[in-house]
Amino acid sequence: MFYYKLKKKYNYFIIFQTNFFYFLLKGSIFNAIFIYQSFQPTMQTIVDYFATIPSSHRSLILILGIALFWTLESFVPLFNFKYNKIKHAWVNIFFTLTTIIINFALAFILLKSSEWAIVHQFGILPQLPEMPLWAYTLIGLLLLDLIGAWFVHWTEHKVKWMWKFHLIHHTDTHVDTTSANRHHPGESVFRFIFTTMGVVLVGAPMWMVFMYQAISVLLSQFNHANILLPKSLDKALSWLIVSPDMHKIHHHYVLPYTDSNYGNIFSIWDRLFGTFMTMDREKLVYGIDTHTKPEENSEIKSLLKIPFEPYRPPVGKID
């Protein structure tokens, strides 16, 4: 009799538990649907914003990003550099301005290329089946990041004449948030060419290109910034995006670390193509072993001349 009552109570408990989890699951599904339906208009609002984003807003994103991370560097620095922060920033801001001028002058090419791809349904995105807007956007951003950032960056490290232009970015011995756009004008031109190629091959609409550029600017300023994040947080971030520690390994002065971690926004491409590397942040030494003299790596005139000087092979390599 006792066993029968116990079994009966147990059965009631199982029924209650089943019903409880059924309603819990049902509620979660309805909540998920509600969140999804709420997110769709929000995503559309974001798309609409980038479709009509004023040039002033794009400039503001760049300026506010630098201001934010420049301030954070003073409070939570990774390294306590003994340098003239203003003088160092001036060199990098000069190259940032040349990049802005070149991109602005060539912007009509990017616009026409995107329009052509959309009108002719050319590229990867137009061939995809119908999907939620957020998924379409994510795929587009991933592909733009692959072609317009990772691939051109990898190429710059493999082709000698391109490397001599890209080298200017690596000569910085005090990497901070202003280093993000330290690009020789010549490099800015062929980076623009690869970006345009990416837009056509992906079949990306201009709103997506503007969104990608905004995220790219902020992420680049973030992962170059001389800020200290908890190692656990940085490691967690590096599974999704290019974190500060991940990118700074790329700025280590000697091979093979210089030829690693090419990513710009997403870390997946380095992990997928076997170029992802790690090292202790305490062992980082910025710069490049072929141009260690201050007059070579910190003066605008000297930096502008580097691509037209004889190629210098790497001095050392860590096995």
C-alpha positions as CSV (number, residue, x, y, z in Angstrom):
1,M,0.0,0.0,0.0
2,F,2.8,2.4,0.9
3,Y,4.6,1.6,-2.4
4,Y,1.3,2.3,-4.3
5,K,0.8,5.7,-2.7
6,L,4.5,6.6,-3.2
7,K,4.3,5.6,-6.9
8,K,1.1,7.6,-7.3
9,K,2.7,10.7,-5.8
10,Y,5.7,10.2,-8.0
11,N,3.5,10.0,-11.1
12,Y,1.8,13.3,-10.1
13,F,5.2,14.9,-9.7
14,I,6.3,13.7,-13.1
15,I,3.0,15.1,-14.6
16,F,3.5,18.4,-12.8
17,Q,7.2,18.6,-13.9
18,T,6.3,17.8,-17.5
19,N,3.6,20.4,-17.6
20,F,5.8,22.9,-15.9
21,F,8.6,22.5,-18.4
22,Y,6.0,22.4,-21.3
23,F,4.7,25.8,-20.3
24,L,8.2,27.1,-19.6
25,L,9.3,26.0,-23.0
26,K,6.1,27.4,-24.6
27,G,6.7,30.7,-22.9
28,S,10.4,30.7,-24.0
29,I,9.3,30.1,-27.6
30,F,6.8,32.9,-27.5
31,N,9.4,35.2,-25.9
32,A,11.9,34.3,-28.6
33,I,9.3,35.0,-31.3
34,F,8.5,38.3,-29.6
35,I,12.1,39.3,-29.3
36,Y,12.8,38.3,-32.9
37,Q,9.7,40.3,-34.2
38,S,10.8,43.3,-32.1
39,F,14.4,43.0,-33.4
40,Q,13.4,43.0,-37.0
41,P,12.1,46.6,-37.1
42,T,15.2,47.6,-35.0
43,M,17.5,46.0,-37.6
44,Q,15.6,47.7,-40.4
45,T,16.1,51.0,-38.6
46,I,19.8,50.4,-38.4
47,V,19.9,49.6,-42.1
48,D,17.9,52.7,-42.9
49,Y,20.3,54.8,-40.9
50,F,23.4,53.5,-42.7
51,A,21.6,53.9,-46.1
52,T,21.4,57.6,-45.5
53,I,24.3,58.2,-43.1
54,P,25.6,61.8,-43.4
55,S,29.4,62.3,-44.0
56,S,29.5,64.3,-40.8
57,H,28.3,61.2,-38.8
58,R,31.0,59.0,-40.4
59,S,33.6,61.6,-39.5
60,L,32.2,61.8,-36.0
61,I,32.5,58.0,-35.5
62,L,36.2,58.3,-36.3
63,I,36.8,61.3,-34.0
64,L,34.8,60.0,-31.1
65,G,36.4,56.6,-31.3
66,I,39.9,58.1,-31.1
67,A,38.8,60.4,-28.3
68,L,37.3,57.5,-26.3
69,F,40.2,55.1,-26.5
70,W,42.8,57.9,-26.2
71,T,41.1,58.7,-22.8
72,L,41.0,55.1,-21.7
73,E,44.7,54.7,-22.5
74,S,45.4,57.2,-19.7
75,F,43.4,55.3,-17.1
76,V,44.1,51.6,-17.9
77,P,47.2,51.4,-20.1
78,L,48.7,48.1,-21.2
79,F,52.2,49.6,-21.3
80,N,53.4,52.8,-19.6
81,F,55.1,54.2,-22.6
82,K,57.8,56.9,-22.0
83,Y,57.0,59.0,-25.0
84,N,55.6,62.2,-26.2
85,K,52.0,61.1,-26.8
86,I,51.1,64.3,-28.8
87,K,54.1,64.1,-31.0
88,H,53.5,60.4,-31.6
89,A,49.9,61.0,-32.4
90,W,50.7,63.7,-34.9
91,V,52.6,61.3,-37.2
92,N,49.7,58.8,-37.1
93,I,47.0,61.5,-37.6
94,F,48.9,62.8,-40.7
95,F,48.6,59.3,-42.2
96,T,45.0,59.1,-41.1
97,L,44.2,62.3,-42.9
98,T,45.9,61.1,-46.1
99,T,43.8,57.9,-45.9
100,I,40.6,60.0,-45.5
101,I,41.5,62.2,-48.4
102,I,42.2,59.2,-50.7
103,N,39.0,57.4,-49.7
104,F,36.9,60.5,-50.1
105,A,38.4,61.2,-53.6
106,L,37.7,57.6,-54.7
107,A,34.4,57.2,-53.0
108,F,32.4,57.5,-56.2
109,I,34.1,54.4,-57.6
110,L,32.9,52.4,-54.5
111,L,29.4,53.8,-54.9
112,K,29.1,53.0,-58.6
113,S,30.6,49.5,-58.1
114,S,27.9,48.7,-55.4
115,E,25.2,50.1,-57.7
116,W,26.3,48.0,-60.6
117,A,26.4,44.8,-58.5
118,I,22.9,45.4,-57.1
119,V,21.4,46.3,-60.5
120,H,23.0,43.2,-62.2
121,Q,22.4,40.9,-59.2
122,F,26.1,40.2,-59.3
123,G,28.0,38.7,-56.4
124,I,27.4,36.2,-53.5
125,L,24.6,38.0,-51.6
126,P,22.1,38.2,-54.5
127,Q,22.4,34.5,-55.0
128,L,21.4,33.6,-51.4
129,P,18.0,32.3,-50.5
130,E,15.6,34.6,-48.6
131,M,16.6,35.0,-44.9
132,P,16.2,37.3,-42.0
133,L,17.8,40.7,-42.4
134,W,20.2,40.2,-39.5
135,A,21.6,37.0,-41.1
136,Y,21.9,38.6,-44.5
137,T,23.8,41.5,-42.8
138,L,26.1,39.2,-40.8
139,I,27.0,37.1,-43.9
140,G,27.7,40.3,-45.9
141,L,29.9,41.8,-43.1
142,L,31.9,38.5,-42.8
143,L,32.6,38.4,-46.5
144,L,33.5,42.1,-46.8
145,D,35.9,41.5,-43.9
146,L,37.4,38.5,-45.6
147,I,38.1,40.1,-49.0
148,G,38.4,43.8,-48.1
149,A,40.5,43.3,-44.9
150,W,42.0,39.8,-44.2
151,F,42.9,38.9,-47.8
152,V,44.5,42.3,-48.7
153,H,46.4,42.3,-45.4
154,W,47.7,38.7,-45.9
155,T,48.7,39.7,-49.5
156,E,50.6,42.8,-48.2
157,H,52.8,40.5,-46.1
158,K,53.5,38.1,-49.0
159,V,54.2,40.5,-51.9
160,K,57.4,42.4,-51.4
161,W,56.5,45.7,-53.2
162,M,53.2,45.8,-51.2
163,W,54.9,44.9,-48.0
164,K,57.2,48.0,-48.4
165,F,54.1,50.2,-48.4
166,H,52.4,48.3,-45.5
167,L,55.7,48.4,-43.6
168,I,54.9,51.9,-42.4
169,H,52.1,50.6,-40.3
170,H,54.5,48.1,-38.6
171,T,57.3,50.7,-37.8
172,D,55.3,52.1,-35.0
173,T,57.1,51.3,-31.7
174,H,54.4,52.7,-29.5
175,V,51.2,51.1,-30.7
176,D,48.1,53.0,-29.5
177,T,44.7,53.9,-30.8
178,T,46.1,56.5,-33.2
179,S,48.1,53.7,-34.9
180,A,45.0,52.2,-36.4
181,N,45.1,54.3,-39.6
182,R,48.8,54.6,-39.9
183,H,48.9,53.7,-43.6
184,H,51.1,55.0,-46.4
185,P,49.0,56.8,-49.1
186,G,50.1,54.2,-51.6
187,E,48.7,51.4,-49.3
188,S,45.5,53.4,-48.9
189,V,45.1,53.2,-52.7
190,F,45.5,49.4,-53.1
191,R,43.5,48.8,-49.9
192,F,40.7,50.8,-51.6
193,I,41.0,48.6,-54.7
194,F,40.6,45.4,-52.6
195,T,37.6,46.9,-50.8
196,T,36.0,47.7,-54.1
197,M,36.7,44.2,-55.3
198,G,35.1,42.9,-52.2
199,V,32.0,45.0,-52.6
200,V,31.5,43.7,-56.2
201,L,32.2,40.0,-55.4
202,V,30.0,40.1,-52.3
203,G,27.3,42.1,-54.1
204,A,27.0,44.4,-51.1
205,P,24.6,47.4,-51.0
206,M,26.1,50.7,-49.9
207,W,24.3,50.7,-46.6
208,M,26.2,47.5,-45.7
209,V,29.5,49.0,-46.9
210,F,29.0,52.1,-44.7
211,M,28.1,49.8,-41.8
212,Y,31.2,47.7,-42.4
213,Q,33.4,50.8,-42.5
214,A,32.0,52.2,-39.3
215,I,32.5,48.9,-37.4
216,S,35.9,48.5,-39.0
217,V,37.1,51.9,-37.8
218,L,35.9,51.4,-34.2
219,L,37.2,47.9,-34.0
220,S,40.6,48.9,-35.4
221,Q,40.9,51.8,-32.9
222,F,39.9,49.3,-30.1
223,N,42.3,46.6,-30.9
224,H,45.2,49.0,-31.4
225,A,44.5,51.0,-28.2
226,N,47.0,50.8,-25.5
227,I,44.5,49.5,-23.0
228,L,44.6,46.7,-20.5
229,L,41.8,44.2,-20.5
230,P,41.5,41.2,-18.2
231,K,43.2,38.2,-20.0
232,S,40.0,36.1,-19.6
233,L,37.9,38.8,-21.2
234,D,40.3,39.4,-24.0
235,K,40.5,35.7,-24.7
236,A,36.7,35.4,-24.8
237,L,36.4,38.3,-27.2
238,S,39.0,36.8,-29.5
239,W,36.7,33.9,-30.3
240,L,34.4,36.4,-32.0
241,I,36.3,39.6,-32.9
242,V,39.9,40.7,-33.1
243,S,40.7,41.6,-29.5
244,P,43.5,44.0,-28.4
245,D,45.9,41.2,-27.4
246,M,45.2,39.2,-30.5
247,H,46.0,42.1,-32.9
248,K,49.0,43.4,-30.9
249,I,50.8,40.0,-31.5
250,H,50.7,41.0,-35.2
251,H,52.7,44.1,-34.2
252,H,55.5,42.1,-32.5
253,Y,58.7,43.1,-34.1
254,V,59.9,39.8,-35.4
255,L,58.7,36.8,-37.4
256,P,56.6,34.6,-37.2
257,Y,54.4,36.8,-35.1
258,T,54.4,39.6,-37.6
259,D,52.9,37.2,-40.2
260,S,49.9,36.2,-38.0
261,N,46.5,37.5,-36.9
262,Y,45.7,39.5,-40.0
263,G,42.0,39.9,-39.1
264,N,40.3,43.3,-38.9
265,I,36.8,42.7,-37.3
266,F,36.2,39.0,-37.1
267,S,38.8,36.5,-35.8
268,I,37.2,33.5,-37.6
269,W,39.4,34.0,-40.8
270,D,42.7,33.7,-38.9
271,R,41.4,30.6,-37.1
272,L,40.1,29.1,-40.3
273,F,43.2,29.7,-42.4
274,G,45.7,28.8,-39.7
275,T,47.2,32.3,-39.2
276,F,46.0,32.6,-35.6
277,M,48.8,32.9,-33.0
278,T,49.1,33.7,-29.3
279,M,51.9,34.9,-27.1
280,D,52.2,36.5,-23.6
281,R,51.3,40.2,-23.8
282,E,54.3,40.8,-21.4
283,K,56.7,39.7,-24.1
284,L,55.4,42.1,-26.8
285,V,58.0,44.3,-28.5
286,Y,56.5,46.7,-31.0
287,G,58.1,47.8,-34.3
288,I,59.8,45.9,-37.1
289,D,63.3,44.5,-37.0
290,T,64.3,46.0,-40.3
291,H,63.6,49.6,-39.2
292,T,64.6,50.1,-35.6
293,K,66.2,53.6,-35.7
294,P,64.0,56.4,-34.5
295,E,64.7,58.6,-37.5
296,E,63.4,55.7,-39.7
297,N,60.2,54.9,-37.8
298,S,59.0,58.3,-36.3
299,E,59.6,60.9,-39.0
300,I,56.9,61.5,-41.7
301,K,59.4,62.3,-44.4
302,S,61.4,59.1,-43.8
303,L,58.3,57.0,-43.6
304,L,57.0,58.3,-46.9
305,K,60.2,57.2,-48.6
306,I,60.4,53.6,-47.3
307,P,58.4,52.0,-50.2
308,F,60.9,53.5,-52.7
309,E,64.0,52.2,-51.0
310,P,65.6,48.8,-51.5
311,Y,63.8,45.9,-49.9
312,R,65.2,44.8,-46.5
313,P,64.7,41.1,-45.6
314,P,63.8,40.2,-42.0
315,V,66.7,40.3,-39.6
316,G,65.6,37.6,-37.2
317,K,63.0,35.0,-36.6
318,I,61.8,33.3,-33.5
319,D,61.2,29.5,-33.9
